[in-house]
Amino acid sequence: MIERREFGYFTFGQKVMVRHISLKNPSELFNMIKKVTPLHIYHSAAYYQYPQAPMEEKVWLGAELIFDIDADHLNLSCKENHDFSICEDCRSLLPSKSERCNNCGSVRIRRTDWVCENCIETAKKEVYKLLDFLEKDFGIPSSKISVNFSGNRGFHIAVNDEKLFMLDQTSRKEITDHILGSGLDPAYHGIPVNRKHYPITFDYTDASWKGRLAKTAFEVIKGLQKPNIAERMIRLIGKREYSKLLQIRDSWLASPKWETLKPNIVKAIITLAVEEVRSMIDTIVTTDIHRLLRLANTLNGKTGFLAKKLELDTLEQFNPFSEAVVMPEDLSEVRIIYMPKINVCGEWYGPYRNSVVRVPTHLAVLLLCKGIATLA
């Protein structure tokens, strides 16, 4: 149904998208790409009667159900180690959240969101959690689901099922709320948070939220000493209550009785369980029925990497730092302002700072796209 989609693109140096383009077949698409050589190219998740018309005249015919998972939205601790900013005037290296250069006082700051293996692996975990919701809670077969690497920091997931095409924004918002556990009331899942409704009727075999909460709540207690759990638990119940819970943890795990825990403790455990189970999707992307998506198997102009279409059974082993690299290996000389250490195609490079170096063209393109290097 390519003829029902809208296409759009950015060219090099252009800040306004050229859009409302209608194409009849793949040949027209390929010819346009060869003629224009776009920096970024997109297509609509929606289908229209008149894709080339202004938005109010297109006549919406439905849209795929789409999801976006971006490592930049996952609050990862590794970002503190590898994200940075550059002063565009004096080229000073600055902390990532800088708004003014501490060297020359300029406010012309370029923030660089870097990406590492931890970013990609964490994003993958969010994809798998999303797939679990789609298949088990909504009954969507895997044959109707496609996963694409974005070419940068995350993944795009699309459900191409005609039964879902006509879902409006409200319906799509309900789906995102379910996946995120927004407004989830534990009492409706057999987990009351006050003593009036005990005992807790956990069902560890349930496939939906009830089962997920049951299994994950148990894992939260089991992993109380893990830094990422301990910090959040202390924030919810305080150091004193946390210490008491830690003291009884082993005996409780030997004979789990939820009614022996204080209601505020149960509530805190369930809060953490929801945070662990939910898939951190971008709700704006899913609820936007006119959304434009990056065209699969084209280059991402922010990295030069391929926005690669993946098979579900290859996702776990997928390494974008080798499998999404398609630019040449021959060497190019670049002047690098700053680059963190990175492994591309099995080779380590950097870190570099204020250096002129010869690196493979695929790495040089990444640095040029990020705006942290120039051709020497």
C-alpha positions in Angstrom: 0.0 0.0 0.0 2.9 2.3 -0.7 0.6 4.5 -2.8 -1.5 5.3 0.4 1.5 6.5 2.5 2.9 10.0 2.8 6.6 10.4 2.4 8.9 13.2 3.5 12.6 13.9 3.7 15.3 16.4 4.9 18.3 17.3 2.6 21.7 18.2 3.9 21.7 21.6 5.7 17.9 21.8 5.5 15.8 22.4 8.7 12.4 22.1 7.1 11.0 18.8 6.0 9.9 18.3 2.4 6.7 16.3 2.8 3.2 15.5 1.5 4.8 13.3 -1.2 2.9 10.5 -2.8 4.6 7.6 -4.6 3.0 4.9 -6.7 5.5 2.1 -6.3 9.0 1.2 -4.9 10.6 2.2 -8.2 9.4 5.8 -7.7 10.8 5.7 -4.2 14.2 4.5 -5.3 14.4 7.1 -8.1 13.5 9.9 -5.6 16.2 8.8 -3.2 18.8 8.7 -6.0 17.8 12.1 -7.2 17.4 13.9 -3.9 20.1 12.1 -1.8 18.3 12.9 1.5 19.9 13.1 4.9 16.8 11.6 6.5 13.7 10.0 4.8 10.4 9.1 6.4 7.0 7.6 5.6 3.7 7.8 7.4 2.4 5.1 9.7 -1.0 6.2 8.4 -2.7 5.4 5.1 -4.5 8.2 3.3 -6.9 8.6 0.3 -4.8 11.5 -0.9 -1.3 11.4 0.6 -0.1 14.4 -1.4 -2.8 16.7 -0.1 -2.5 19.1 2.8 -3.1 17.4 6.2 -6.7 18.5 6.5 -7.5 17.1 3.0 -5.7 13.8 3.1 -8.7 11.7 4.3 -7.2 9.4 7.0 -7.9 5.6 6.3 -6.2 4.2 9.3 -2.7 3.7 10.7 -0.3 1.0 11.9 0.1 0.8 15.7 3.6 2.0 16.3 6.0 2.2 19.3 9.3 3.9 19.8 11.9 2.9 22.4 14.8 5.3 22.7 17.8 4.7 25.1 17.8 8.5 25.7 14.5 8.2 27.6 15.5 5.4 29.9 17.4 7.5 32.5 20.5 5.3 32.2 23.5 6.0 34.5 25.9 5.4 31.6 24.8 8.7 30.1 26.7 10.6 32.8 29.9 8.9 31.6 29.6 9.4 27.9 27.2 12.3 27.0 28.9 15.7 26.7 28.5 19.1 25.1 30.7 21.2 22.9 31.0 25.0 22.7 30.4 25.9 19.1 32.5 29.1 19.5 35.7 28.1 21.2 35.3 24.2 20.8 35.6 23.6 24.6 34.5 20.3 26.0 31.7 20.8 28.5 29.5 18.6 30.8 26.4 17.3 29.0 23.8 19.6 30.7 25.8 22.8 30.2 23.9 25.9 29.1 26.9 28.3 28.9 30.5 27.8 28.1 32.7 28.1 31.2 35.6 29.1 29.0 34.3 31.9 26.7 30.8 32.4 28.1 29.0 31.5 24.9 25.5 30.1 25.0 26.0 28.4 21.6 26.2 24.9 23.0 25.9 21.6 21.1 24.8 18.7 23.2 26.0 15.3 22.1 24.0 12.2 23.2 26.5 9.4 22.7 25.4 5.7 22.7 27.2 2.7 24.2 26.6 -1.1 24.3 24.7 -0.7 27.6 22.3 1.8 25.9 21.5 -0.7 23.2 21.2 -3.7 25.4 18.8 -1.9 27.8 16.7 -0.7 24.9 16.5 -4.3 23.7 15.1 -5.4 27.1 12.4 -2.8 26.8 11.6 -4.1 23.3 11.2 -7.7 24.7 8.9 -6.4 27.5 6.8 -4.6 24.9 6.6 -7.8 22.8 5.4 -9.7 25.8 2.6 -7.2 26.3 1.6 -7.2 22.6 1.5 -11.0 22.3 0.2 -12.1 25.7 -2.1 -9.2 26.7 -3.4 -8.1 23.3 -3.2 -11.4 21.4 -1.1 -9.9 18.5 0.8 -12.7 16.6 4.5 -12.1 16.1 3.9 -12.4 12.4 2.1 -9.0 12.5 5.0 -7.3 14.4 8.1 -5.8 12.9 11.1 -4.4 14.7 13.6 -1.9 13.2 16.8 -0.5 14.7 16.4 3.3 14.5 20.0 3.8 13.2 20.8 5.7 16.4 19.8 4.9 20.0 16.8 2.7 19.9 14.1 0.7 18.1 10.8 1.2 16.2 8.1 -1.5 16.6 5.2 -1.6 14.2 2.0 -3.7 14.4 0.7 -4.2 10.8 -2.7 -5.7 11.6 -5.8 -4.3 9.7 -7.9 -5.1 12.8 -6.1 -2.3 14.6 -5.8 0.3 11.8 -8.9 2.3 12.8 -8.0 2.7 16.5 -8.3 6.4 17.4 -6.0 8.4 19.7 -8.0 7.6 22.8 -7.8 3.8 22.1 -4.1 4.0 21.5 -3.6 6.0 24.7 -5.4 3.2 26.6 -2.9 0.7 25.1 0.1 2.8 26.2 -1.4 3.2 29.7 -1.7 -0.6 30.0 1.9 -1.1 28.8 3.2 1.6 31.2 1.0 0.5 34.1 -0.3 4.1 34.3 -2.9 4.4 37.0 -2.6 0.7 37.8 -4.6 -0.2 41.0 -2.9 -3.2 42.7 -6.2 -4.1 44.4 -7.7 -5.1 41.0 -4.9 -7.6 40.6 -5.3 -9.3 43.9 -2.7 -7.1 45.7 -4.5 -4.7 48.2 -2.3 -2.2 49.9 -4.2 -2.0 53.2 -5.0 -4.6 55.8 -8.8 -4.5 55.2 -8.5 -6.6 52.1 -5.9 -9.2 53.1 -4.9 -11.9 52.3 -3.1 -11.0 49.0 -4.3 -13.3 46.2 -1.2 -13.4 44.0 -1.3 -15.6 41.0 2.2 -16.3 39.7 1.0 -18.1 36.6 -1.2 -15.3 35.3 0.1 -13.9 32.0 -1.1 -10.3 32.4 -0.2 -7.7 35.1 -1.3 -9.9 38.0 1.3 -12.6 37.2 4.0 -10.0 36.2 3.5 -8.2 39.5 3.5 -11.4 41.5 6.8 -12.6 40.1 8.5 -9.2 40.0 7.5 -8.2 43.5 9.1 -11.4 44.8 12.3 -10.5 42.8 12.3 -7.0 44.2 12.5 -8.4 47.7 15.1 -10.9 46.7 17.2 -8.2 45.2 16.8 -5.6 48.0 20.6 -5.1 48.2 21.0 -4.3 44.5 22.0 -0.7 44.2 19.3 0.2 41.7 16.6 -1.3 44.0 18.0 -0.2 47.3 18.2 3.4 46.3 14.6 3.6 45.1 13.2 1.6 48.0 14.9 3.9 50.5 13.4 6.8 48.7 10.0 5.3 49.1 10.0 4.0 52.7 13.1 5.6 54.3 16.3 4.1 55.6 14.9 2.8 58.9 12.0 0.8 57.3 14.4 -0.4 54.6 16.8 -1.7 57.2 14.0 -3.6 59.0 12.9 -5.1 55.7 16.4 -6.2 54.9 16.7 -7.9 58.3 13.6 -10.1 57.7 14.2 -10.7 54.0 15.8 -14.1 54.2 13.3 -15.6 56.6 10.4 -14.0 54.6 11.8 -15.5 51.3 11.9 -18.9 53.0 8.1 -18.6 53.8 6.6 -15.8 51.9 3.5 -14.3 53.7 2.5 -11.0 52.2 0.1 -10.3 55.1 3.1 -10.0 57.4 4.4 -6.9 55.6 3.1 -3.4 56.4 0.8 -1.9 53.8 3.3 0.9 53.0 6.0 -1.7 52.4 3.7 -3.7 50.1 2.8 -0.5 48.2 6.5 0.4 47.8 7.3 -3.1 46.5 4.5 -3.0 44.0 5.6 0.5 42.9 9.1 -0.9 42.1 7.6 -4.0 40.5 5.6 -1.8 38.1 8.7 0.2 37.2 10.6 -3.1 36.5 7.8 -4.7 34.4 6.5 -1.8 32.3 8.0 -1.1 28.9 9.3 2.4 28.5 7.6 3.4 25.3 7.2 7.0 24.0 3.4 7.6 24.4 3.5 10.6 22.0 4.7 8.4 19.1 2.0 5.7 19.7 -0.9 8.1 20.1 0.0 10.2 17.0 -2.1 8.8 14.2 -0.3 10.9 11.6 3.2 10.1 12.7 6.1 9.9 10.2 8.6 7.1 10.7 12.1 6.7 9.4 12.1 4.5 6.4 13.6 1.1 7.2 16.9 0.1 5.6 17.9 3.8 4.9 20.8 5.7 6.6 20.2 7.7 9.7 21.6 11.2 9.1 22.5 11.5 12.8 25.0 8.6 12.7 25.4 7.3 9.2 24.3 3.9 10.5 21.6 1.8 8.8 18.1 1.9 10.2 18.0 -1.8 9.8 14.9 -4.0 9.7 15.4 -7.0 12.1 14.0 -10.5 12.4 12.6 -11.1 15.9 14.8 -14.1 16.4 17.9 -12.0 15.6 17.2 -9.1 18.0 19.0 -10.6 21.0 22.4 -11.0 19.2 22.0 -7.8 17.1 25.0 -5.5 17.4 24.4 -2.1 15.6 28.1 -1.2 16.0 28.9 -3.8 13.4 25.7 -5.0 11.7 24.3 -1.5 11.1 27.6 -0.2 9.7 27.5 0.1 5.9 29.8 3.0 5.1 33.3 2.2 3.7 36.2 0.9 5.8 38.9 3.0 4.0 40.6 5.6 6.1 39.6 9.3 6.3 41.4 12.0 8.1 39.4 14.0 10.6 40.0 16.7 13.2 38.1 15.5 16.3 37.0 17.9 19.0 36.2 15.1 21.4 35.1 11.4 21.1 34.6 8.9 23.9 36.1 5.4 23.5 34.0 3.3 21.1 34.1 -0.2 19.6 33.1 -0.3 15.9 33.3 -3.4 13.8 35.3 -5.2 16.5 38.0 -2.5 16.8 38.4 0.0 19.7 39.0 3.7 18.9 39.7 6.7 21.1 39.2 8.4 23.3 40.3 11.4 21.2 40.4 15.1 22.1 41.6 17.9 19.9 43.3 15.4 17.6 43.8 14.9 13.9 43.5 11.1 13.2 42.9 8.7 10.4 39.9 6.5 11.1 37.6 4.2 9.0 35.2 6.2 6.9 32.2 4.7 8.8 33.5 6.2 12.1 34.4 9.5 10.4 30.9 9.8 9.1 29.5 9.1 12.6 31.6 11.9 14.0 30.7 14.3 11.2 27.0 13.6 11.7 27.4 14.2 15.4 29.1 17.6 14.7 32.1 16.7 16.8 34.6 16.5 14.0 35.5 18.1 10.7 37.4 16.8 7.6 41.1 17.5 8.0 
